[in-house]
């Protein structure tokens, strides 16, 4: 497994989501990258998604830089929107 680092924005996102009632851990974010239920790609970024409960999935935006996985941001999404 390659090293995973978080941008300042991604690090701050943990507290922001907690204020809205979503508790997401670093392990959940890393797990979504390692074993996603769905992966979409753009030219530079990868969007990994993993189910977190009956209603929601976690979508993680990340990219690889010099062999390191950099988490740009992450956010919960409704599963039905992405058909997971």
Rosetta constraint file for C-alpha pairs under 8 A:
AtomPair CA 2 CA 67 HARMONIC 6.82 0.50
AtomPair CA 2 CA 68 HARMONIC 5.99 0.50
AtomPair CA 2 CA 69 HARMONIC 6.75 0.50
AtomPair CA 3 CA 67 HARMONIC 7.79 0.50
AtomPair CA 3 CA 68 HARMONIC 5.26 0.50
AtomPair CA 3 CA 69 HARMONIC 6.17 0.50
AtomPair CA 4 CA 30 HARMONIC 7.47 0.50
AtomPair CA 4 CA 68 HARMONIC 6.01 0.50
AtomPair CA 4 CA 69 HARMONIC 4.70 0.50
AtomPair CA 4 CA 70 HARMONIC 5.94 0.50
AtomPair CA 4 CA 71 HARMONIC 7.23 0.50
AtomPair CA 5 CA 68 HARMONIC 7.26 0.50
AtomPair CA 5 CA 69 HARMONIC 6.27 0.50
AtomPair CA 5 CA 70 HARMONIC 5.02 0.50
AtomPair CA 5 CA 71 HARMONIC 6.17 0.50
AtomPair CA 6 CA 10 HARMONIC 5.66 0.50
AtomPair CA 6 CA 11 HARMONIC 6.02 0.50
AtomPair CA 6 CA 70 HARMONIC 5.69 0.50
AtomPair CA 6 CA 71 HARMONIC 4.76 0.50
AtomPair CA 6 CA 72 HARMONIC 6.62 0.50
AtomPair CA 7 CA 11 HARMONIC 6.25 0.50
AtomPair CA 7 CA 70 HARMONIC 6.91 0.50
AtomPair CA 7 CA 71 HARMONIC 6.17 0.50
AtomPair CA 7 CA 72 HARMONIC 5.67 0.50
AtomPair CA 7 CA 73 HARMONIC 7.62 0.50
AtomPair CA 8 CA 12 HARMONIC 6.22 0.50
AtomPair CA 9 CA 13 HARMONIC 6.20 0.50
AtomPair CA 9 CA 72 HARMONIC 7.09 0.50
AtomPair CA 9 CA 73 HARMONIC 6.67 0.50
AtomPair CA 10 CA 14 HARMONIC 7.17 0.50
AtomPair CA 10 CA 71 HARMONIC 6.60 0.50
AtomPair CA 10 CA 72 HARMONIC 5.82 0.50
AtomPair CA 10 CA 73 HARMONIC 4.63 0.50
AtomPair CA 10 CA 74 HARMONIC 6.77 0.50
AtomPair CA 11 CA 15 HARMONIC 7.98 0.50
AtomPair CA 12 CA 16 HARMONIC 6.52 0.50
AtomPair CA 13 CA 17 HARMONIC 5.99 0.50
AtomPair CA 13 CA 73 HARMONIC 7.36 0.50
AtomPair CA 13 CA 74 HARMONIC 7.49 0.50
AtomPair CA 14 CA 18 HARMONIC 6.22 0.50
AtomPair CA 14 CA 23 HARMONIC 7.46 0.50
AtomPair CA 14 CA 24 HARMONIC 6.38 0.50
AtomPair CA 14 CA 25 HARMONIC 7.32 0.50
AtomPair CA 15 CA 19 HARMONIC 6.33 0.50
AtomPair CA 16 CA 20 HARMONIC 6.84 0.50
AtomPair CA 17 CA 21 HARMONIC 6.41 0.50
AtomPair CA 17 CA 22 HARMONIC 5.10 0.50
AtomPair CA 17 CA 23 HARMONIC 6.65 0.50
AtomPair CA 17 CA 24 HARMONIC 7.51 0.50
AtomPair CA 17 CA 75 HARMONIC 7.97 0.50
AtomPair CA 18 CA 22 HARMONIC 4.91 0.50
AtomPair CA 18 CA 23 HARMONIC 5.18 0.50
AtomPair CA 18 CA 24 HARMONIC 7.51 0.50
AtomPair CA 22 CA 76 HARMONIC 7.98 0.50
AtomPair CA 24 CA 28 HARMONIC 6.45 0.50
AtomPair CA 24 CA 29 HARMONIC 7.47 0.50
AtomPair CA 25 CA 29 HARMONIC 6.55 0.50
AtomPair CA 26 CA 30 HARMONIC 6.16 0.50
AtomPair CA 27 CA 31 HARMONIC 5.92 0.50
AtomPair CA 28 CA 32 HARMONIC 6.18 0.50
AtomPair CA 29 CA 33 HARMONIC 6.59 0.50
AtomPair CA 29 CA 58 HARMONIC 7.56 0.50
AtomPair CA 29 CA 60 HARMONIC 6.74 0.50
AtomPair CA 29 CA 74 HARMONIC 7.55 0.50
AtomPair CA 30 CA 34 HARMONIC 6.19 0.50
AtomPair CA 31 CA 35 HARMONIC 5.77 0.50
AtomPair CA 31 CA 36 HARMONIC 7.27 0.50
AtomPair CA 32 CA 36 HARMONIC 4.74 0.50
AtomPair CA 32 CA 37 HARMONIC 7.71 0.50
AtomPair CA 32 CA 48 HARMONIC 6.09 0.50
AtomPair CA 32 CA 49 HARMONIC 5.82 0.50
AtomPair CA 32 CA 50 HARMONIC 5.11 0.50
AtomPair CA 32 CA 58 HARMONIC 7.18 0.50
AtomPair CA 32 CA 59 HARMONIC 7.65 0.50
AtomPair CA 32 CA 60 HARMONIC 7.03 0.50
AtomPair CA 33 CA 48 HARMONIC 5.69 0.50
AtomPair CA 33 CA 49 HARMONIC 7.60 0.50
AtomPair CA 33 CA 60 HARMONIC 7.20 0.50
AtomPair CA 35 CA 50 HARMONIC 7.65 0.50
AtomPair CA 36 CA 48 HARMONIC 5.64 0.50
AtomPair CA 36 CA 49 HARMONIC 5.30 0.50
AtomPair CA 36 CA 50 HARMONIC 4.96 0.50
AtomPair CA 37 CA 48 HARMONIC 7.55 0.50
AtomPair CA 37 CA 49 HARMONIC 5.72 0.50
AtomPair CA 37 CA 50 HARMONIC 4.88 0.50
AtomPair CA 37 CA 51 HARMONIC 7.01 0.50
AtomPair CA 37 CA 84 HARMONIC 7.56 0.50
AtomPair CA 38 CA 48 HARMONIC 5.97 0.50
AtomPair CA 38 CA 49 HARMONIC 5.18 0.50
AtomPair CA 38 CA 50 HARMONIC 6.78 0.50
AtomPair CA 38 CA 84 HARMONIC 7.96 0.50
AtomPair CA 39 CA 46 HARMONIC 7.02 0.50
AtomPair CA 39 CA 47 HARMONIC 5.62 0.50
AtomPair CA 39 CA 48 HARMONIC 4.62 0.50
AtomPair CA 39 CA 49 HARMONIC 6.30 0.50
AtomPair CA 40 CA 46 HARMONIC 5.99 0.50
AtomPair CA 40 CA 47 HARMONIC 5.03 0.50
AtomPair CA 40 CA 48 HARMONIC 6.60 0.50
AtomPair CA 41 CA 45 HARMONIC 5.97 0.50
AtomPair CA 41 CA 46 HARMONIC 4.51 0.50
AtomPair CA 41 CA 47 HARMONIC 5.99 0.50
AtomPair CA 42 CA 46 HARMONIC 6.30 0.50
AtomPair CA 44 CA 63 HARMONIC 6.53 0.50
AtomPair CA 45 CA 61 HARMONIC 6.65 0.50
AtomPair CA 45 CA 62 HARMONIC 5.70 0.50
AtomPair CA 45 CA 63 HARMONIC 4.82 0.50
AtomPair CA 45 CA 64 HARMONIC 7.94 0.50
AtomPair CA 46 CA 60 HARMONIC 7.99 0.50
AtomPair CA 46 CA 61 HARMONIC 5.82 0.50
AtomPair CA 46 CA 62 HARMONIC 5.38 0.50
AtomPair CA 46 CA 63 HARMONIC 5.89 0.50
AtomPair CA 47 CA 59 HARMONIC 6.53 0.50
AtomPair CA 47 CA 60 HARMONIC 5.54 0.50
AtomPair CA 47 CA 61 HARMONIC 4.70 0.50
AtomPair CA 47 CA 62 HARMONIC 6.54 0.50
AtomPair CA 48 CA 59 HARMONIC 5.69 0.50
AtomPair CA 48 CA 60 HARMONIC 5.16 0.50
AtomPair CA 48 CA 61 HARMONIC 6.64 0.50
AtomPair CA 48 CA 62 HARMONIC 7.92 0.50
AtomPair CA 49 CA 57 HARMONIC 6.46 0.50
AtomPair CA 49 CA 58 HARMONIC 5.44 0.50
AtomPair CA 49 CA 59 HARMONIC 4.37 0.50
AtomPair CA 49 CA 60 HARMONIC 6.21 0.50
AtomPair CA 50 CA 57 HARMONIC 5.32 0.50
AtomPair CA 50 CA 58 HARMONIC 5.34 0.50
AtomPair CA 50 CA 59 HARMONIC 6.76 0.50
AtomPair CA 51 CA 56 HARMONIC 6.25 0.50
AtomPair CA 51 CA 57 HARMONIC 3.98 0.50
AtomPair CA 51 CA 58 HARMONIC 6.21 0.50
AtomPair CA 51 CA 79 HARMONIC 7.35 0.50
AtomPair CA 51 CA 84 HARMONIC 7.22 0.50
AtomPair CA 52 CA 56 HARMONIC 5.81 0.50
AtomPair CA 52 CA 57 HARMONIC 4.96 0.50
AtomPair CA 52 CA 58 HARMONIC 6.30 0.50
AtomPair CA 53 CA 57 HARMONIC 6.78 0.50
AtomPair CA 54 CA 79 HARMONIC 7.98 0.50
AtomPair CA 55 CA 78 HARMONIC 5.92 0.50
AtomPair CA 55 CA 79 HARMONIC 5.77 0.50
AtomPair CA 55 CA 80 HARMONIC 7.68 0.50
AtomPair CA 56 CA 76 HARMONIC 6.22 0.50
AtomPair CA 56 CA 77 HARMONIC 5.54 0.50
AtomPair CA 56 CA 78 HARMONIC 4.62 0.50
AtomPair CA 56 CA 79 HARMONIC 5.06 0.50
AtomPair CA 57 CA 76 HARMONIC 5.62 0.50
AtomPair CA 57 CA 77 HARMONIC 5.37 0.50
AtomPair CA 57 CA 78 HARMONIC 6.23 0.50
AtomPair CA 57 CA 79 HARMONIC 5.57 0.50
AtomPair CA 57 CA 84 HARMONIC 7.83 0.50
AtomPair CA 58 CA 74 HARMONIC 6.94 0.50
AtomPair CA 58 CA 75 HARMONIC 5.81 0.50
AtomPair CA 58 CA 76 HARMONIC 4.55 0.50
AtomPair CA 58 CA 77 HARMONIC 6.19 0.50
AtomPair CA 59 CA 74 HARMONIC 5.46 0.50
AtomPair CA 59 CA 75 HARMONIC 5.44 0.50
AtomPair CA 59 CA 76 HARMONIC 6.05 0.50
AtomPair CA 59 CA 77 HARMONIC 6.73 0.50
AtomPair CA 60 CA 71 HARMONIC 7.15 0.50
AtomPair CA 60 CA 72 HARMONIC 7.75 0.50
AtomPair CA 60 CA 73 HARMONIC 6.08 0.50
AtomPair CA 60 CA 74 HARMONIC 4.22 0.50
AtomPair CA 60 CA 75 HARMONIC 6.68 0.50
AtomPair CA 61 CA 71 HARMONIC 6.10 0.50
AtomPair CA 61 CA 72 HARMONIC 5.48 0.50
AtomPair CA 61 CA 73 HARMONIC 5.32 0.50
AtomPair CA 61 CA 74 HARMONIC 5.88 0.50
AtomPair CA 62 CA 69 HARMONIC 6.67 0.50
AtomPair CA 62 CA 70 HARMONIC 5.44 0.50
AtomPair CA 62 CA 71 HARMONIC 4.33 0.50
AtomPair CA 62 CA 72 HARMONIC 5.19 0.50
AtomPair CA 62 CA 73 HARMONIC 7.13 0.50
AtomPair CA 63 CA 69 HARMONIC 5.77 0.50
AtomPair CA 63 CA 70 HARMONIC 5.40 0.50
AtomPair CA 63 CA 71 HARMONIC 6.75 0.50
AtomPair CA 63 CA 72 HARMONIC 7.46 0.50
AtomPair CA 64 CA 68 HARMONIC 5.48 0.50
AtomPair CA 64 CA 69 HARMONIC 4.54 0.50
AtomPair CA 64 CA 70 HARMONIC 5.98 0.50
AtomPair CA 65 CA 69 HARMONIC 6.42 0.50
AtomPair CA 65 CA 70 HARMONIC 6.90 0.50
AtomPair CA 77 CA 81 HARMONIC 7.52 0.50
AtomPair CA 78 CA 82 HARMONIC 7.21 0.50
AtomPair CA 79 CA 83 HARMONIC 5.84 0.50
AtomPair CA 79 CA 84 HARMONIC 5.14 0.50
AtomPair CA 80 CA 84 HARMONIC 6.35 0.50
